Amino acid sequence: MKVQVRYFASLREALGPGEAVDLPEGATVATLRDALLARGGRHAEALARGRAVRCAVNQVMGDETAALSDGAEVAFFPPVTGG
């Protein structure tokens, strides 16, 4: 299956606006993040497990256990603070 990944804020600066990623059926956000980390380089640095990264699937906030389906849109972004 193919999902569309979008990056926001500092992740967008590091990785660009987004990309399409092929994943196996039954994949979760964790599967996607692991696939991106495996690319190494900027992906591994920006999405490292020790970094706080939030996600949304089809514009609904979620976590890494969220199941993905073909054509899903996954957004990754840093935590947002307000003042």
Backbone bond lengths (Angstrom), bond angles and torsions (degrees), N, CA, C in turn:
res aa  C-N    CA-C-N  psi(-1)  N-CA   C-N-CA  omega(-1)  CA-C   N-CA-C  phi
1 M - - - 1.446 - - 1.523 108.76 -
2 K 1.301 115.74 159.27 1.465 120.91 -178.91 1.533 108.75 -120.78
3 V 1.339 115.76 133.74 1.461 121.45 175.30 1.526 108.92 -121.16
4 Q 1.310 114.96 153.64 1.460 121.03 177.20 1.529 107.86 -100.55
5 V 1.319 116.66 125.06 1.461 121.85 -179.64 1.521 108.08 -106.05
6 R 1.323 115.19 133.88 1.462 120.68 177.58 1.529 107.80 -123.87
7 Y 1.324 115.44 140.87 1.464 121.49 179.90 1.524 109.08 -115.70
8 F 1.333 116.01 144.80 1.455 120.97 -179.29 1.518 111.20 -130.94
9 A 1.333 114.83 156.84 1.463 124.17 176.97 1.532 110.90 57.80
10 S 1.330 118.23 -130.90 1.466 120.95 -175.68 1.532 111.97 -63.68
11 L 1.330 117.53 -28.59 1.467 119.57 177.85 1.532 110.53 -68.27
12 R 1.312 116.18 -35.90 1.467 120.09 176.96 1.528 110.68 -65.93
13 E 1.327 116.13 -39.01 1.467 120.34 177.56 1.531 111.04 -62.22
14 A 1.329 116.29 -37.30 1.465 120.61 -177.09 1.533 112.69 -82.33
15 L 1.348 117.32 -35.69 1.456 120.54 -169.52 1.524 115.25 -118.10
16 G 1.319 117.17 -7.03 1.458 120.17 -176.89 1.520 110.97 93.62
17 P 1.330 116.95 -178.80 1.462 120.14 -174.27 1.522 115.07 -71.37
18 G 1.313 117.66 -27.64 1.462 119.08 -179.89 1.508 111.94 161.90
19 E 1.334 114.13 -177.43 1.459 120.57 -177.59 1.513 109.31 -166.86
20 A 1.316 116.17 161.33 1.460 122.46 173.95 1.527 107.71 -95.31
21 V 1.333 116.27 139.59 1.463 121.47 -177.91 1.527 109.22 -131.94
22 D 1.312 116.31 132.67 1.465 122.03 174.60 1.525 109.06 -87.64
23 L 1.340 115.72 133.04 1.459 122.20 -179.40 1.526 109.59 -135.35
24 P 1.334 116.96 158.17 1.468 119.28 175.91 1.534 110.63 -73.22
25 E 1.310 116.19 155.72 1.469 120.54 174.95 1.527 109.09 -56.68
26 G 1.316 116.79 145.85 1.457 121.29 179.56 1.521 114.03 82.91
27 A 1.330 117.64 7.37 1.467 121.41 -178.41 1.528 111.14 -68.73
28 T 1.311 114.20 153.15 1.464 122.29 175.55 1.526 108.34 -117.32
29 V 1.316 115.95 177.48 1.465 119.56 175.36 1.527 109.53 -60.95
30 A 1.323 118.22 -36.33 1.465 121.23 177.66 1.526 110.77 -61.85
31 T 1.328 117.80 -40.68 1.460 122.04 177.09 1.523 110.20 -60.23
32 L 1.328 115.46 -44.62 1.462 120.95 178.64 1.518 110.85 -62.49
33 R 1.321 116.94 -47.93 1.465 119.59 -179.13 1.523 110.71 -61.42
34 D 1.329 117.63 -41.77 1.464 121.06 177.82 1.528 110.85 -61.01
35 A 1.330 117.45 -41.06 1.466 121.03 179.00 1.525 110.60 -63.95
36 L 1.316 116.80 -39.40 1.463 120.17 178.96 1.529 110.67 -70.22
37 L 1.330 117.73 -40.35 1.464 121.42 177.66 1.524 111.48 -61.64
38 A 1.322 116.13 -36.30 1.462 120.91 -178.19 1.524 112.36 -65.11
39 R 1.308 117.04 -17.81 1.466 120.06 177.21 1.517 111.78 -68.97
40 G 1.335 116.18 -21.09 1.459 120.40 -179.25 1.525 111.90 74.18
41 G 1.314 115.95 -164.97 1.463 121.91 176.84 1.515 114.25 54.65
42 R 1.323 115.68 -135.09 1.462 121.41 -176.91 1.521 112.55 -61.49
43 H 1.340 117.33 -36.40 1.463 119.94 178.90 1.525 110.61 -62.66
44 A 1.325 116.50 -46.34 1.467 120.71 -179.06 1.522 111.47 -63.17
45 E 1.318 116.34 -37.22 1.468 120.11 179.81 1.527 111.59 -71.74
46 A 1.327 117.00 -48.85 1.464 121.14 -174.60 1.521 113.13 -70.25
47 L 1.335 117.20 -33.43 1.462 121.34 -175.07 1.525 113.27 -108.29
48 A 1.334 117.74 15.51 1.467 122.44 -177.57 1.526 111.31 -50.38
49 R 1.317 115.82 145.29 1.469 121.49 -177.90 1.528 113.31 -58.23
50 G 1.303 118.97 -29.36 1.458 121.00 -179.86 1.524 113.95 -77.91
51 R 1.317 117.19 -10.05 1.459 121.93 -178.67 1.521 110.60 -90.37
52 A 1.318 114.96 143.18 1.462 119.91 176.23 1.526 108.70 -77.24
53 V 1.322 115.29 113.96 1.463 121.66 179.28 1.522 107.49 -132.48
54 R 1.300 116.83 128.10 1.461 122.51 177.25 1.523 108.81 -97.56
55 C 1.340 115.72 161.62 1.458 118.66 178.22 1.525 110.45 -143.55
56 A 1.313 114.10 157.87 1.459 122.32 173.26 1.525 106.97 -138.59
57 V 1.326 115.27 142.43 1.459 121.06 176.74 1.523 107.08 -115.81
58 N 1.315 115.72 121.11 1.465 121.51 -177.14 1.527 111.17 51.45
59 Q 1.323 115.30 43.80 1.459 125.73 175.54 1.524 114.16 67.49
60 V 1.330 116.97 22.51 1.457 122.46 175.11 1.520 107.80 -120.27
61 M 1.339 116.67 123.04 1.459 120.46 179.61 1.522 109.84 -55.64
62 G 1.327 114.93 140.19 1.453 119.69 -179.92 1.510 110.81 -152.24
63 D 1.320 114.94 -167.00 1.459 119.97 175.81 1.515 108.05 -130.58
64 E 1.306 116.74 -173.51 1.458 120.39 -173.23 1.524 114.08 -72.78
65 T 1.327 117.60 -7.47 1.465 119.69 177.09 1.527 111.74 -86.28
66 A 1.321 117.67 -6.88 1.469 121.30 -177.89 1.533 110.67 -62.03
67 A 1.326 115.44 129.14 1.465 121.31 178.53 1.523 109.75 -75.69
68 L 1.329 115.34 145.90 1.460 121.05 179.22 1.522 109.70 -111.40
69 S 1.320 115.02 152.64 1.459 120.93 175.60 1.520 108.48 -128.74
70 D 1.314 116.12 164.00 1.452 120.65 -179.17 1.527 109.85 -56.89
71 G 1.316 115.53 131.19 1.456 121.25 179.04 1.522 114.74 86.89
72 A 1.324 117.72 0.45 1.467 120.53 -179.30 1.522 110.54 -64.14
73 E 1.320 115.40 151.48 1.462 121.62 173.85 1.527 107.34 -108.93
74 V 1.323 115.84 124.48 1.462 121.32 179.44 1.518 107.65 -116.63
75 A 1.327 115.90 125.44 1.462 121.15 178.47 1.519 109.03 -109.37
76 F 1.324 115.98 134.32 1.462 122.38 174.24 1.516 107.84 -115.25
77 F 1.342 116.32 136.33 1.460 120.62 179.62 1.528 109.28 -156.54
78 P 1.331 116.31 156.57 1.465 119.68 178.01 1.526 109.99 -75.03
79 P 1.337 117.50 161.90 1.460 119.48 175.96 1.528 110.07 -58.65
80 V 1.298 115.66 147.39 1.461 120.84 -178.82 1.520 108.48 -106.79
81 T 1.321 115.42 134.29 1.454 119.82 175.66 1.507 108.61 -116.61
82 G 1.281 115.78 153.10 1.465 120.85 -179.97 1.508 110.63 -126.07
83 G 1.286 114.99 172.46 1.453 117.90 -179.15 1.473 112.36 -149.05
